[in-house]
Amino acid sequence: MQVLTVATTPFSDQKPGTSGLRKRVPAFQQPNYLENFVQSIFDTIAAPSGATLVLGGDGRYYNREAIQIILKMAAANGFGRVLVGQGGILSTPAASCVIRKYGTYGGIILSASHNPGGPDGDFGIKYNGSNGGPATEAVTEAIFAKSKSITGYRILDAADVALDELGETALGAMTVQVIDSVADYAELMESLFDFGAIRELLSGGFRIKFDAMHAVTGPYAREILVTRLGAPADSVMNAVPLPDFGNGHPDPNLTYAHELVEIVYGKDAPDFGAASDGDGDRNMILGKGFFVNPSDSLALIAANAKLAPGYRQGLAGIARSMPTSEAADRVAQALGIPCYETPTGWKFFGNLMDAGKVTLCGEESFGTGSDHVREKDGLWAVLFWLNILASRRQSVEAIVREHWAKYGRNVYSRHDYEGIPSDAANGVMKLLKDSFESLKGAQFGHLQVKLCDDFSYTDPVDGSVSTGQGIRILFVDGSRIVFRLSGTGTEGATLRIYLENYEPDVSKHHLDAQEALATLIGIALKISELRLRTGRDAPTVIT
């Protein structure tokens, strides 16, 4: 075996976003494309000789091929050991768990999250630091800068490594250790939640249905929900990870998880339904014929946190992304703890968790988590809900409505316009920014605009400043409209509109969210000229 130094030229479009580098599979299959970015990571993080790295992905198309390339490059770049998930599989939260448990230098995660897979689908790669969380903005910017100037990469000339059998293999001077993808994560979950109480709930006739969406959480759900908690085998559906996710879109929302939704809203529905996404970091929670908004889910978990053994000591604080509803703020106020409002992106929560300022955190985009790892965690949220249900012995809907009666309801919805031309999306955002002065104080029926701005954030831990994080239209009565361009897609642009109205009147809590938010929806469409500028008559997804 010998180390090869391969001459290359940089690619100008290898700019990582908040979730790493995401492109279509054919982009990654270009000669030297993946190699350039991996070498840029290794050059930037400057790991000491003999360091340990974690490696795994969500099993999407090109996952195995990419892992073989990265292993050979890690060996050529002086790593001493790589812990790789069996079959190349590691959910994003499980990878964070392994990084933290074994104190590795960090890890490389292969995923495009909830985006579709397959030969023409999406692929992604990101580096997580030694705290288990996504690399900081400073690191991602340094990786990007390096990728623009790279002239060569190092790779070991060696045969592929067997990934399906547990154990160790020598790859040059480096050891590749294939680990059980699920065991460390399952052990962590068992330390946080009352598995005995959940087993008792499930053995008493309480029925659940978990949709793994042919993505990474299938093996995790089978081991935890079926093997360890005793749920019937058919409680987990679509449990085999497939490279193309069964030709589906592994995004756990009411639109893309329609198969689960039809079951939970149909005849003989289970008592509890849940789904997770491509890489296992997102979750959707459902009761019998009842959808739990992700913003409400964060607030409810916070309000009931002490029911779970791992959180009986209470919460240090809560953090939520700016577009997420203020429901969690109301719980934090009642508990006498801080609630931080951050930009979208889990790395902002990581700083707060590392500093001991928050225990729970969440985003409206179906991401919830805590300081047990440094990523959002889909199955963790599902288990937290099952722990709450096992303790309270009420239905999902009853628990949510009781919460609204106590704290008031933050009526909330997100409208996604996916795959629209980037020029049109940017035009909408520019129009809104140019309208700030004319909108301030404007009256729309009974609603008066209080403030318009482009959200910025100063990190209370390291003092870093993040600007341009989303346009906010704030009203005097506390209602909000937020516009934001998403960075998770690979083609066109996704424009998201977030709408929120606080309703303390219990007699109005039965209203459908779209009905209750109709006035705000009309204002948002008017001031953005969205239909005129994009040609879209309706959102792609409403949650």
PLY file of the C-alpha trace (Angstrom):
ply
format ascii 1.0
element vertex 543
property float x
property float y
property float z
element edge 542
property int vertex1
property int vertex2
end_header
0.00 0.00 0.00
1.24 3.47 -0.77
0.01 6.99 -0.19
-0.79 8.77 -3.42
-0.83 12.53 -3.80
-3.29 13.26 -6.60
-3.10 16.61 -8.38
-6.43 18.34 -8.70
-8.06 21.67 -9.42
-10.60 23.32 -7.08
-14.33 23.42 -7.69
-15.84 26.86 -7.21
-19.23 25.64 -5.98
-18.14 23.54 -3.01
-19.58 25.98 -0.47
-21.00 24.23 2.59
-24.16 25.60 4.17
-25.41 25.24 7.72
-25.82 21.49 7.14
-22.63 20.81 5.19
-22.19 20.38 1.45
-25.25 19.12 -0.44
-25.46 18.45 -4.14
-27.01 15.98 -6.53
-25.33 12.57 -6.59
-23.82 13.12 -10.09
-21.97 16.18 -8.74
-20.27 14.06 -6.09
-19.46 11.40 -8.68
-17.36 13.84 -10.70
-13.65 12.98 -10.62
-12.00 14.47 -7.51
-15.16 16.30 -6.33
-15.70 14.41 -3.07
-11.96 14.00 -2.60
-11.38 17.76 -2.85
-13.89 18.50 -0.14
-12.68 15.73 2.18
-9.08 16.90 1.84
-10.24 20.44 2.56
-11.86 19.16 5.76
-8.72 17.30 6.83
-6.45 20.27 6.04
-8.71 22.63 7.97
-9.24 20.60 11.14
-5.54 19.64 11.36
-6.14 16.51 13.46
-3.06 15.28 15.37
-1.38 12.15 14.05
-3.11 9.02 15.31
-6.44 10.77 16.00
-9.75 8.87 15.93
-12.55 9.79 13.52
-16.21 8.65 13.38
-17.71 7.92 9.96
-21.16 6.90 8.79
-24.22 7.96 6.87
-27.91 7.45 6.28
-27.51 4.72 3.67
-28.59 6.82 0.71
-27.24 6.19 -2.79
-23.43 6.62 -3.00
-23.02 6.18 0.78
-20.84 3.05 0.58
-18.66 4.35 -2.25
-18.04 7.62 -0.43
-17.14 5.81 2.80
-14.46 3.77 1.02
-12.92 6.94 -0.41
-12.98 8.73 2.95
-11.44 5.74 4.77
-8.52 5.62 2.35
-8.04 9.38 2.59
-8.17 9.26 6.41
-5.44 6.62 6.38
-3.33 8.75 4.05
-3.83 11.82 6.24
-2.51 10.29 9.44
-5.60 9.20 11.34
-4.96 6.27 13.68
-8.47 4.84 13.89
-11.87 5.31 12.24
-15.07 4.08 13.91
-17.49 3.33 11.09
-21.08 2.18 11.45
-21.84 -1.37 10.29
-22.81 -1.32 6.63
-21.81 2.34 6.58
-24.92 3.21 8.60
-25.02 5.80 11.39
-27.92 8.13 12.04
-26.86 11.73 12.60
-27.75 11.70 16.33
-26.08 8.30 16.74
-22.90 9.66 15.15
-22.95 12.54 17.61
-23.45 10.04 20.44
-20.45 7.96 19.31
-18.20 11.02 18.92
-19.03 12.12 22.46
-18.93 8.69 24.10
-15.50 7.76 22.75
-14.00 11.26 22.80
-13.00 11.22 19.14
-11.53 14.17 17.27
-14.82 14.51 15.42
-16.69 12.76 12.67
-17.81 12.89 9.07
-21.51 12.31 8.44
-22.83 11.47 4.98
-26.39 12.66 4.53
-28.65 15.13 2.80
-31.07 14.95 5.74
-34.68 14.77 4.56
-33.94 15.28 0.85
-34.76 12.49 -1.65
-32.09 9.91 -2.55
-31.26 7.65 -5.49
-28.90 7.94 -8.48
-30.34 11.34 -9.40
-31.20 12.33 -5.83
-29.25 14.27 -3.26
-26.09 13.52 -1.34
-24.31 15.42 1.40
-21.29 15.51 3.66
-20.53 17.45 6.82
-17.94 17.53 9.56
-18.94 17.42 13.22
-16.48 18.55 15.88
-15.30 16.81 19.03
-18.38 18.00 20.93
-20.48 15.92 18.51
-22.10 18.94 16.91
-21.93 20.51 13.45
-18.79 22.49 12.69
-18.91 26.16 13.59
-19.33 28.85 10.94
-15.63 29.69 11.26
-14.67 26.08 10.47
-17.11 25.73 7.56
-15.89 29.01 6.07
-12.27 27.82 6.41
-13.17 24.53 4.68
-14.77 26.48 1.84
-11.75 28.76 1.52
-9.46 25.73 1.37
-11.62 24.05 -1.27
-11.12 27.07 -3.54
-7.34 26.79 -3.45
-6.68 23.05 -3.15
-4.17 21.61 -5.63
-3.97 17.99 -4.48
-5.30 15.36 -2.12
-3.80 12.33 -0.35
-5.30 8.85 -0.62
-4.09 5.34 0.18
-3.84 2.97 -2.75
-5.63 0.01 -1.15
-8.50 -2.43 -1.55
-11.93 -1.59 -0.13
-12.66 -2.39 3.50
-15.40 -4.89 4.48
-18.15 -2.87 6.16
-20.74 -5.50 7.02
-18.91 -7.49 9.70
-18.16 -6.10 13.16
-14.48 -5.94 14.03
-11.17 -4.33 13.15
-9.28 -4.17 9.86
-5.87 -2.65 9.15
-5.83 -0.03 6.42
-2.20 0.92 6.08
-1.13 2.17 9.52
-4.75 3.01 10.41
-7.31 0.72 12.07
-10.86 0.64 10.74
-13.25 -0.49 13.47
-16.72 -1.46 12.26
-19.08 -0.85 15.18
-22.69 -1.78 15.90
-24.61 1.16 14.46
-27.34 1.06 17.10
-25.90 -0.22 20.40
-24.29 2.94 21.80
-27.28 5.08 20.90
-29.81 2.62 22.33
-27.83 2.43 25.57
-27.93 6.23 25.84
-31.70 6.30 25.29
-32.21 3.68 28.00
-30.29 5.90 30.44
-32.58 8.88 29.75
-36.07 7.40 29.70
-38.15 5.08 31.87
-38.13 2.02 29.64
-39.96 0.02 32.31
-42.92 2.43 32.30
-43.00 2.52 28.50
-42.91 -1.30 28.33
-45.86 -1.40 30.73
-47.77 1.11 28.59
-47.18 -0.89 25.41
-48.03 -4.21 27.05
-51.38 -2.81 28.22
-52.86 -2.40 24.75
-51.49 1.06 23.88
-50.72 0.83 20.16
-48.06 2.76 18.28
-46.97 3.11 14.66
-43.54 4.43 13.74
-42.69 5.22 10.11
-38.96 5.00 9.35
-39.71 6.09 5.75
-37.21 3.51 4.38
-34.49 5.66 5.94
-31.83 5.30 8.60
-33.99 4.98 11.73
-35.45 1.59 10.77
-32.78 -0.48 12.57
-32.82 1.89 15.54
-36.61 1.74 15.89
-36.66 -2.04 15.62
-34.02 -2.46 18.32
-35.48 0.11 20.73
-39.24 0.01 20.17
-39.64 -3.68 19.35
-36.73 -5.56 20.95
-36.17 -3.46 24.07
-39.65 -2.03 24.68
-41.77 -4.95 23.47
-43.90 -3.25 20.82
-45.31 -5.63 18.20
-43.08 -6.02 15.15
-45.64 -4.30 12.92
-45.38 -1.16 15.08
-42.47 -0.13 12.84
-43.20 0.38 9.16
-40.89 1.01 6.20
-38.03 -0.14 8.42
-35.44 -1.23 5.84
-33.09 1.62 4.80
-33.01 1.87 1.01
-30.60 3.90 -1.18
-33.57 5.73 -2.77
-35.77 5.66 0.37
-38.29 3.52 -1.49
-38.56 6.24 -4.13
-40.03 8.47 -1.44
-39.25 11.81 0.14
-38.05 11.03 3.70
-39.36 14.23 5.29
-41.63 13.54 8.29
-44.50 15.93 7.69
-48.18 15.64 6.85
-47.49 15.73 3.10
-44.61 13.32 2.64
-45.45 10.89 5.47
-48.93 10.46 4.00
-48.93 6.67 4.46
-48.58 7.07 8.23
-51.06 9.97 8.30
-53.70 7.84 6.58
-53.22 5.13 9.22
-53.37 7.46 12.21
-56.39 9.34 10.86
-58.15 6.21 9.63
-60.31 3.47 11.12
-58.85 1.47 14.00
-56.09 4.07 14.33
-53.20 3.46 16.76
-52.97 5.63 19.87
-49.69 7.20 18.84
-47.93 7.77 15.56
-44.48 9.10 14.74
-42.02 9.36 11.87
-38.40 10.30 11.36
-36.45 11.49 8.35
-33.58 10.41 6.12
-30.77 10.70 8.67
-32.84 10.31 11.83
-32.64 13.80 13.28
-36.22 14.99 12.68
-39.54 13.81 14.06
-43.27 14.12 13.58
-45.62 13.34 16.45
-49.25 12.32 15.97
-52.07 11.25 18.23
-55.14 9.39 17.09
-56.40 11.74 14.37
-54.36 14.60 15.85
-51.19 16.39 14.64
-48.76 17.91 17.14
-47.09 21.00 15.76
-43.30 20.74 16.27
-43.24 24.08 18.11
-45.87 22.79 20.52
-43.95 19.52 20.87
-40.86 21.38 22.13
-42.97 23.32 24.62
-44.78 20.21 25.84
-41.55 18.26 26.32
-40.17 21.18 28.32
-43.29 21.42 30.47
-43.19 17.66 31.20
-39.42 17.16 31.25
-39.20 16.00 34.86
-41.28 12.92 34.01
-38.22 11.44 32.27
-35.42 10.12 34.54
-32.68 11.86 32.58
-34.28 15.26 33.16
-35.63 14.98 36.71
-33.11 17.55 37.90
-34.87 20.19 35.79
-33.80 22.29 32.84
-31.00 24.84 32.68
-32.75 26.63 29.85
-34.47 26.24 26.48
-33.37 27.40 23.04
-35.42 27.69 19.88
-34.71 28.93 16.39
-36.16 32.32 15.53
-38.87 31.00 13.15
-40.08 28.54 15.83
-43.17 29.68 17.73
-42.95 31.33 21.12
-44.80 28.47 22.84
-41.54 27.35 24.49
-40.92 30.89 25.75
-44.12 30.70 27.80
-43.05 27.44 29.43
-39.59 28.84 30.17
-41.12 31.89 31.80
-43.34 29.69 33.99
-40.34 27.56 34.97
-38.18 30.62 35.69
-35.48 29.62 33.19
-34.08 31.45 30.14
-35.26 30.86 26.60
-32.80 31.78 23.85
-33.85 32.74 20.31
-31.19 31.73 17.78
-30.80 31.56 14.00
-31.77 28.32 12.28
-28.97 25.76 12.53
-28.14 23.29 15.27
-24.61 24.61 15.74
-26.05 27.70 17.45
-27.60 25.43 20.08
-24.30 23.60 20.51
-22.55 26.65 21.93
-25.35 27.16 24.45
-25.36 23.49 25.47
-21.58 23.31 25.78
-21.73 26.35 28.08
-24.43 24.72 30.22
-26.97 27.42 29.40
-29.68 25.17 27.92
-30.88 21.58 28.24
-33.60 21.42 25.58
-33.68 22.96 22.13
-35.79 22.78 19.03
-36.69 24.04 15.59
-40.10 24.25 13.96
-38.74 22.18 11.09
-39.49 18.97 13.03
-36.19 19.04 14.92
-36.06 18.59 18.70
-33.21 17.61 21.00
-31.30 18.09 24.21
-27.79 18.19 25.60
-27.50 14.37 25.48
-25.96 14.84 22.00
-25.25 17.87 19.83
-27.73 17.16 17.04
-31.48 17.13 16.83
-32.76 13.64 17.51
-35.91 12.08 16.06
-36.16 8.87 18.09
-35.23 10.73 21.28
-38.31 12.94 20.78
-40.49 9.88 20.12
-39.24 8.21 23.31
-39.77 11.39 25.31
-43.39 11.47 24.17
-43.84 7.80 25.03
-42.37 8.49 28.48
-44.85 11.35 28.98
-47.75 9.20 27.79
-46.69 6.32 30.06
-46.60 8.65 33.05
-49.73 10.73 32.39
-51.95 8.02 30.89
-53.82 10.51 28.72
-54.21 10.69 24.96
-51.88 12.83 22.88
-54.73 15.23 22.07
-55.79 15.55 25.72
-52.23 16.40 26.79
-51.90 19.06 24.07
-55.27 20.67 24.80
-54.53 20.73 28.53
-51.25 22.48 27.74
-53.04 25.08 25.62
-55.56 25.69 28.41
-52.72 26.40 30.84
-50.34 28.40 28.64
-52.53 29.61 25.78
-52.17 28.42 22.21
-49.53 29.77 19.86
-51.41 29.10 16.63
-48.67 28.38 14.14
-48.03 27.22 10.59
-45.28 27.09 8.00
-45.89 27.41 4.26
-43.11 26.04 2.04
-42.74 27.05 -1.59
-40.20 24.51 -2.86
-38.10 24.52 -6.01
-38.95 28.05 -7.12
-36.47 29.96 -9.32
-33.74 31.50 -7.19
-34.13 34.88 -8.88
-37.81 34.98 -8.01
-37.17 33.95 -4.39
-34.42 36.54 -4.00
-36.72 39.12 -5.56
-39.35 38.48 -2.91
-36.80 38.90 -0.14
-35.41 42.11 -1.66
-38.92 43.57 -2.01
-39.58 42.89 1.67
-36.29 44.47 2.77
-36.95 47.51 0.62
-40.40 47.81 2.24
-39.26 47.93 5.88
-39.76 51.67 6.31
-43.16 51.77 4.60
-44.41 48.76 6.54
-43.54 50.05 10.02
-46.74 51.25 11.67
-48.86 50.02 8.75
-52.39 48.93 9.61
-53.93 45.74 8.20
-57.46 45.59 9.61
-57.06 45.18 13.37
-53.37 44.32 13.04
-50.70 47.01 13.23
-47.06 46.42 12.29
-44.70 47.11 15.20
-41.31 46.16 13.74
-39.70 44.92 10.52
-36.14 43.65 10.45
-33.70 41.08 9.12
-32.93 38.99 12.20
-29.40 39.08 13.57
-27.94 37.19 16.51
-25.06 37.79 18.85
-23.92 34.52 20.43
-23.92 34.95 24.23
-21.07 32.43 24.55
-18.45 33.49 21.99
-19.75 36.89 20.90
-19.96 35.94 17.21
-22.56 37.79 15.16
-24.82 36.20 12.53
-26.81 38.50 10.27
-29.39 38.05 7.52
-31.17 35.22 9.31
-34.74 35.89 8.19
-37.14 38.75 7.68
-39.51 39.39 10.56
-42.77 41.32 10.45
-43.85 41.77 14.08
-47.29 43.09 15.05
-48.36 45.01 18.11
-50.53 42.14 19.39
-47.60 39.67 19.29
-48.48 38.06 15.95
-45.56 37.36 13.60
-44.83 36.71 9.95
-41.34 35.46 9.08
-39.87 34.97 5.62
-36.77 32.86 5.14
-34.90 31.18 2.30
-34.00 27.61 3.25
-30.54 26.22 2.69
-31.53 22.54 2.68
-32.42 22.10 -1.00
-30.10 21.41 -3.92
-32.18 22.76 -6.80
-33.92 26.10 -7.06
-34.89 27.77 -3.81
-37.28 27.00 -0.99
-39.06 30.06 0.36
-40.66 29.54 3.75
-43.30 31.69 5.38
-43.89 31.24 9.11
-47.12 32.53 10.64
-47.93 32.83 14.34
-50.76 34.24 16.44
-51.18 33.85 20.21
-54.66 32.78 21.29
-55.35 32.70 25.06
-59.10 32.06 24.61
-59.76 28.34 25.22
-63.07 28.58 23.32
-61.10 29.27 20.11
-58.56 26.48 20.52
-60.64 24.15 18.37
-60.04 26.24 15.25
-57.97 24.81 12.43
-54.62 26.60 12.24
-55.09 27.71 8.63
-58.50 29.15 9.49
-57.16 30.94 12.55
-54.20 32.34 10.58
-56.18 33.37 7.48
-55.67 37.09 8.06
-51.91 36.72 8.50
-51.69 34.50 5.41
-53.44 37.18 3.36
-51.08 39.89 4.65
-48.01 37.76 3.90
-49.08 37.12 0.31
-49.93 40.79 -0.23
-46.74 42.39 1.07
-44.46 39.80 -0.58
-46.18 39.73 -4.00
-45.30 36.04 -3.83
-47.88 34.73 -6.27
-47.05 37.37 -8.86
-43.29 36.94 -8.55
-43.13 33.12 -8.34
-46.20 32.04 -10.30
-47.20 29.78 -7.42
-50.83 29.71 -6.36
-50.30 27.54 -3.30
-47.53 26.24 -1.05
-45.87 22.90 -1.81
-46.14 21.87 1.83
-48.16 23.27 4.74
-47.30 22.27 8.30
0 1
1 2
2 3
3 4
4 5
5 6
6 7
7 8
8 9
9 10
10 11
11 12
12 13
13 14
14 15
15 16
16 17
17 18
18 19
19 20
20 21
21 22
22 23
23 24
24 25
25 26
26 27
27 28
28 29
29 30
30 31
31 32
32 33
33 34
34 35
35 36
36 37
37 38
38 39
39 40
40 41
41 42
42 43
43 44
44 45
45 46
46 47
47 48
48 49
49 50
50 51
51 52
52 53
53 54
54 55
55 56
56 57
57 58
58 59
59 60
60 61
61 62
62 63
63 64
64 65
65 66
66 67
67 68
68 69
69 70
70 71
71 72
72 73
73 74
74 75
75 76
76 77
77 78
78 79
79 80
80 81
81 82
82 83
83 84
84 85
85 86
86 87
87 88
88 89
89 90
90 91
91 92
92 93
93 94
94 95
95 96
96 97
97 98
98 99
99 100
100 101
101 102
102 103
103 104
104 105
105 106
106 107
107 108
108 109
109 110
110 111
111 112
112 113
113 114
114 115
115 116
116 117
117 118
118 119
119 120
120 121
121 122
122 123
123 124
124 125
125 126
126 127
127 128
128 129
129 130
130 131
131 132
132 133
133 134
134 135
135 136
136 137
137 138
138 139
139 140
140 141
141 142
142 143
143 144
144 145
145 146
146 147
147 148
148 149
149 150
150 151
151 152
152 153
153 154
154 155
155 156
156 157
157 158
158 159
159 160
160 161
161 162
162 163
163 164
164 165
165 166
166 167
167 168
168 169
169 170
170 171
171 172
172 173
173 174
174 175
175 176
176 177
177 178
178 179
179 180
180 181
181 182
182 183
183 184
184 185
185 186
186 187
187 188
188 189
189 190
190 191
191 192
192 193
193 194
194 195
195 196
196 197
197 198
198 199
199 200
200 201
201 202
202 203
203 204
204 205
205 206
206 207
207 208
208 209
209 210
210 211
211 212
212 213
213 214
214 215
215 216
216 217
217 218
218 219
219 220
220 221
221 222
222 223
223 224
224 225
225 226
226 227
227 228
228 229
229 230
230 231
231 232
232 233
233 234
234 235
235 236
236 237
237 238
238 239
239 240
240 241
241 242
242 243
243 244
244 245
245 246
246 247
247 248
248 249
249 250
250 251
251 252
252 253
253 254
254 255
255 256
256 257
257 258
258 259
259 260
260 261
261 262
262 263
263 264
264 265
265 266
266 267
267 268
268 269
269 270
270 271
271 272
272 273
273 274
274 275
275 276
276 277
277 278
278 279
279 280
280 281
281 282
282 283
283 284
284 285
285 286
286 287
287 288
288 289
289 290
290 291
291 292
292 293
293 294
294 295
295 296
296 297
297 298
298 299
299 300
300 301
301 302
302 303
303 304
304 305
305 306
306 307
307 308
308 309
309 310
310 311
311 312
312 313
313 314
314 315
315 316
316 317
317 318
318 319
319 320
320 321
321 322
322 323
323 324
324 325
325 326
326 327
327 328
328 329
329 330
330 331
331 332
332 333
333 334
334 335
335 336
336 337
337 338
338 339
339 340
340 341
341 342
342 343
343 344
344 345
345 346
346 347
347 348
348 349
349 350
350 351
351 352
352 353
353 354
354 355
355 356
356 357
357 358
358 359
359 360
360 361
361 362
362 363
363 364
364 365
365 366
366 367
367 368
368 369
369 370
370 371
371 372
372 373
373 374
374 375
375 376
376 377
377 378
378 379
379 380
380 381
381 382
382 383
383 384
384 385
385 386
386 387
387 388
388 389
389 390
390 391
391 392
392 393
393 394
394 395
395 396
396 397
397 398
398 399
399 400
400 401
401 402
402 403
403 404
404 405
405 406
406 407
407 408
408 409
409 410
410 411
411 412
412 413
413 414
414 415
415 416
416 417
417 418
418 419
419 420
420 421
421 422
422 423
423 424
424 425
425 426
426 427
427 428
428 429
429 430
430 431
431 432
432 433
433 434
434 435
435 436
436 437
437 438
438 439
439 440
440 441
441 442
442 443
443 444
444 445
445 446
446 447
447 448
448 449
449 450
450 451
451 452
452 453
453 454
454 455
455 456
456 457
457 458
458 459
459 460
460 461
461 462
462 463
463 464
464 465
465 466
466 467
467 468
468 469
469 470
470 471
471 472
472 473
473 474
474 475
475 476
476 477
477 478
478 479
479 480
480 481
481 482
482 483
483 484
484 485
485 486
486 487
487 488
488 489
489 490
490 491
491 492
492 493
493 494
494 495
495 496
496 497
497 498
498 499
499 500
500 501
501 502
502 503
503 504
504 505
505 506
506 507
507 508
508 509
509 510
510 511
511 512
512 513
513 514
514 515
515 516
516 517
517 518
518 519
519 520
520 521
521 522
522 523
523 524
524 525
525 526
526 527
527 528
528 529
529 530
530 531
531 532
532 533
533 534
534 535
535 536
536 537
537 538
538 539
539 540
540 541
541 542
